[in-house]
Amino acid sequence: MGQHKYNPTAIAAKNGELPPKPTKPSKRERELLAKIALNEALRKQGIPTLYDLEHATNMEKVMIDYGNN
């Protein structure tokens, strides 16, 4: 911040009276939070998500593999 004798924000920052600014989430964190929110909204409506579909097909493959032995 600029230092000026009439700027109360600059004076408070110089004296260490202002709390540090919170850090923003990174791009990857924002993407992950959006993905989680989308999946939760879809599950509430009963729509299977891509993860659910992949998990279901993997489970069918496992069951078929074990069933053939």
C-alpha positions in Angstrom: 0.0 0.0 0.0 1.1 3.5 -0.6 2.3 5.5 2.4 0.6 8.8 3.0 0.0 10.6 6.2 -3.7 11.2 5.4 -4.6 7.7 4.2 -6.1 5.8 7.1 -5.8 2.4 5.3 -2.1 3.0 4.6 -1.5 4.0 8.2 -3.3 1.0 9.5 -1.4 -1.3 7.2 1.9 0.3 8.2 1.1 -0.3 11.9 0.1 -3.9 11.2 -3.5 -3.4 12.3 -5.1 -4.9 9.2 -5.6 -8.6 9.0 -4.0 -10.4 6.1 -6.1 -10.9 3.0 -7.5 -14.4 2.6 -5.9 -16.4 -0.3 -8.1 -17.2 -3.2 -8.6 -20.9 -4.1 -6.5 -22.0 -7.1 -8.0 -22.8 -10.5 -7.9 -26.5 -9.8 -9.6 -26.1 -6.4 -12.4 -24.1 -8.0 -12.8 -26.7 -10.7 -13.0 -29.5 -8.1 -15.5 -27.6 -6.0 -17.7 -27.0 -9.1 -17.5 -30.6 -10.0 -18.5 -31.7 -6.5 -21.4 -29.3 -6.5 -22.6 -30.5 -9.9 -22.4 -34.2 -8.9 -24.3 -33.5 -5.7 -27.0 -31.6 -7.6 -27.4 -34.4 -10.2 -27.6 -37.1 -7.5 -30.3 -35.2 -5.7 -32.3 -35.2 -8.9 -31.7 -38.9 -9.4 -29.5 -38.5 -12.5 -26.5 -40.8 -12.6 -23.2 -39.0 -12.9 -20.3 -40.0 -15.1 -18.5 -41.5 -12.0 -21.6 -43.6 -11.2 -21.8 -44.9 -14.7 -18.1 -45.8 -14.8 -18.3 -47.4 -11.4 -21.3 -49.5 -12.4 -19.7 -50.7 -15.6 -16.5 -51.6 -13.7 -18.5 -53.6 -11.2 -20.3 -55.5 -14.0 -16.9 -56.3 -15.5 -15.7 -57.6 -12.2 -18.8 -59.7 -11.7 -18.5 -61.1 -15.2 -14.8 -61.9 -14.7 -15.5 -63.6 -11.4 -18.5 -65.4 -12.8 -16.6 -67.0 -15.6 -14.0 -68.6 -13.4 
